[in-house]
Amino acid sequence: MAARIVQLTRNAMQSGKARAGQWVLEFESARPKTPDPLTGWAGGAETQTQVRLSFATLEEAQAYAAKNGIAAHVVPAPQPKLKLQAYADNFR
C-alpha cells in the first residue's frame, strides 16, 4: 500500500486561508482506472483512493504512515508563480 503526503495550498478562488498549510495523506491506486461500459466514466474497484487523512504537521503524517506500515513519500508543494506588473503595463 503506497501513499503520498502533500501540503494543502490556499485555494485560488477564495481569499481565506482556512486549511492552508495542513498535510494530507492520500493513498495511490495500484491498478489503472478502467472506463465503465455503461456510462464511460473512469473508475476502479479500489476504495482506498477515496481516503484522505489530514494532519497538522508533516511529522504527524509521517509517523502515522510509519506506525501503520504505509510506504509514503512526500510531494513538495509547488512554488507560487507571481507575475508582478504595473497598471500601466496593461496599455503597452
LOROTI-741293 format. One record per atom (N, C-alpha, C, CB): x, y, z; residue in one letter. Coordinates in steps of 0.001 Angstrom, whole numbers, plus 500000, padded with zeros to 6 digits. Glycine has a CB too. Example, Ala and Ser with C-alpha at 12.3 -4.5 7.8 and 13.67 -1.06 7.14 Angstrom:
# LOROTI-741293
513190494310507800A/512300495500507800A/513200496700507800A/511308495527509046A/512850497750507080S/513670498940507140S/512900500030507870S/514084499402505725S/
This chain:
# LOROTI-741293
500852498832500000M/500000500000500000M/500902501237500000M/499029499995501228M/500763502034498964A/501577503233498830A/500697504469499008A/502293503261497457A/501316505536499488A/500586506783499701A/501520507956499436A/500003506853501143A/500919509108499272R/501707510340499125R/501221511340500160R/501588510934497674R/502147512145500609I/501850513183501599I/502069514525500918I/502749513039502895I/501021515333500875V/501093516643500230V/500610517711501194V/500257516669498929V/501096518923500990Q/500664520050501807Q/499616520829501026Q/501868520964502201Q/498480521112501672L/497423521868501020L/497846523317500857L/496115521776501816L/497470523888499736T/497752525295499475T/496433526063499488T/498499525481498111T/496536527353499501R/495343528193499512R/494643528061498174R/495697529676499807R/493338527993498212N/492531527910497008N/492595529249496278N/491063527527497345N/492854529222494988A/492977530455494215A/491649531167494041A/493568530160492865A/490548530452494229M/489235531049494021M/488680531701495282M/488272530005493527M/489364531558496403Q/488891532130497647Q/490016532894498313Q/488347531043498578Q/489660533883499098S/490673534702499752S/491058534157501120S/490181536123499890S/490287533241501676G/490572532710503010G/491743531746503020G/489356532022503561G/492310531552504187K/493447530648504359K/493102529565505374K/494704531428504806K/491875529067505348A/491364528188506400A/492213526943506603A/489957527781506082A/492389526121505596R/493127524871505789R/494458524883505067R/492301523693505314R/494929526028504672A/496228526120504015A/497312525752505016A/496467527542503437A/498216524939504597G/499303524513505472G/499086523148506084G/499492525507506557G/497885522592505992Q/497657521240506505Q/498322520225505583Q/496138520944506638Q/498638519082506134W/499240517992505386W/498206516891505193W/500497517451506108W/498145516327503997V/497158515312503654V/497869514059503171V/496179515834502579V/497438512907503707L/497949511620503264L/496892511008502345L/498279510673504485L/497263510766501095E/496362510198500095E/496926508876499614E/496155511171498907E/496084507868499505F/496526506569499027F/496549506570497504F/495611505445499561F/497548505887496943E/497686505800495499E/497067504503495000E/499164505892495084E/496581504543493781S/495945503380493182S/497013502419492661S/494990503804492045S/496815501140492922A/497748500136492442A/497392499675491033A/497776498951493389A/496142499846490655R/495677499424489337R/495193500642488559R/494549498365489458R/495325500620487233P/494814501753486442P/493292501769486435P/495344501689484996P/492742502948486293K/491290503075486223K/490806502604484850K/490848504544486492K/489652501970484850T/489072501462483613T/487747502171483357T/488872499921483681T/487405502382482083P/486128503034481796P/484956502080482030P/486106503550480351P/483897502624482576D/482678501855482794D/481995501648481446D/481725502574483807D/481581500435481114P/480989500209479795P/479658500930479589P/480791498738479583P/478914501186480654L/477607501809480503L/477704503331480415L/476711501415481660L/478442503931481339T/478490505394481402T/479741505984480769T/478402505842482829T/480814505196480680G/482064505703480129G/482926506420481152G/481776506625478996G/482470506491482408W/483247507148483449W/484413506268483849W/482371507470484670W/485518506890484207A/486688506137484660A/486509505787486128A/488000506948484442A/486804504562486461G/486649504131487843G/487411502856488102G/485187503939488181G/487374502443489322G/488057501223489704G/487399500614490919G/489529501489489974G/487915499464491314A/487339498741492438A/488017499095493755A/487433497252492198A/489028499948493727E/489745500297494949E/489059501456495656E/491204500654494637E/488745501254496905T/488146502331497683T/489183503090498502T/487074501775498598T/490400502589498577Q/491455503276499333Q/491791504630498730Q/492710502416499390Q/491605504784497415T/491947506061496782T/490996507174497200T/491933505917495268T/489868506827497809Q/488912507829498268Q/489239508349499663Q/487517507251498255Q/490197507717500338V/490538508081501714V/491577509197501704V/491068506848502499V/491287510282502423R/492220511393502601R/492293511699504087R/491779512660501780R/493472511573504667L/493666511833506091L/494405513158506251L/494451510668506776L/493898514038507112S/494510515349507330S/495317515354508611S/493442516447507375S/496451516049508577F/497343516174509725F/497803517619509828F/498560515210509604F/498118518039511038A/498561519420511262A/500005519625510815A/498419519791512740A/500850518599510972T/502263518737510622T/502708517563509756T/503134518827511894T/503816517755509091L/504408516704508264L/504862515532509125L/505590517256507455L/505397515828510299E/505894514774511179E/504761513853511629E/506593515384512398E/503572514413511898E/502423513594512287E/502022512649511158E/501233514487512677E/502018513147509937A/501647512323508792A/502662511209508573A/501526513181507532A/503946511524508692Q/504979510505508517Q/504935509481509639Q/506359511151508454Q/504663509919510860A/504565508984511986A/503383508040511806A/504431509748513313A/502256508556511320Y/501087507708511083Y/501404506655510020Y/499870508564510650Y/502073507074508949A/502415506138507879A/503390505078508380A/503016506889506679A/504365505475509165A/505339504513509687A/504679503541510667A/506502505249510375A/503791504040511515K/503124503197512510K/502243502142511848K/502285504057513456K/501595502496510735N/500670501586510072N/501289500846508886N/499468502347509610N/502583500968508683G/503263500238507619G/502911500705506221G/502956498798507737G/502698501990506055I/502349502560504756I/503599503183504152I/501202503616504886I/503919502779502930A/505070503357502234A/504639504706501659A/505603502397501100A/504997505779502329A/504560507117501920A/505752507950501478A/503812507823503068A/505536508769500467H/506557509712500026H/505955511118500035H/507096509338498603H/506802512089500299V/506375513485500425V/506494514161499066V/507223514242501497V/505409514792498645V/505395515558497402V/505547517025497774V/504076515307496574V/506612517681497315P/506794519095497690P/505723519974497065P/508184519590497266P/505356521015497790A/504357521967497306A/504952522797496174A/503861522885498456A/504164523098495142P/504689523921494049P/504938525350494514P/503721523917492860P/505958525945493946Q/506275527326494276Q/505269528247493610Q/507713527683493843Q/504756529242494336P/503785530152493723P/504450530997492635P/503149531065494794P/503730531187491555K/504235531982490443K/503617533373490541K/503910531311489063K/504435534349490822L/503955535723490944L/504302536489489679L/504563536418492189L/503322537140489135K/503548537986487971K/503310539418488418K/502613537590486762K/504392540113488686L/504295541491489145L/504325542417487940L/505437541833490133L/503329543259487861Q/503305544234486790Q/502583545485487275Q/502625543655485527Q/502898546552486631A/502268547820486965A/500974547972486159A/503234549005486690A/500113548823486631Y/498842549078485942Y/499106549626484539Y/497967550071486755Y/500151550390484378A/500463550987483082A/500870549928482062A/501574552021483233A/501326548768482519D/501721547694481593D/500526547152480807D/502393546551482365D/499309547375481291N/498116546903480573N/497891547666479275N/496884547029481459N/498523548807479112F/498287549657477945F/499475549705477003F/497944551051478387F/500390548784477100R/501546548755476182R/501193548126474887R/502707548017476791R/
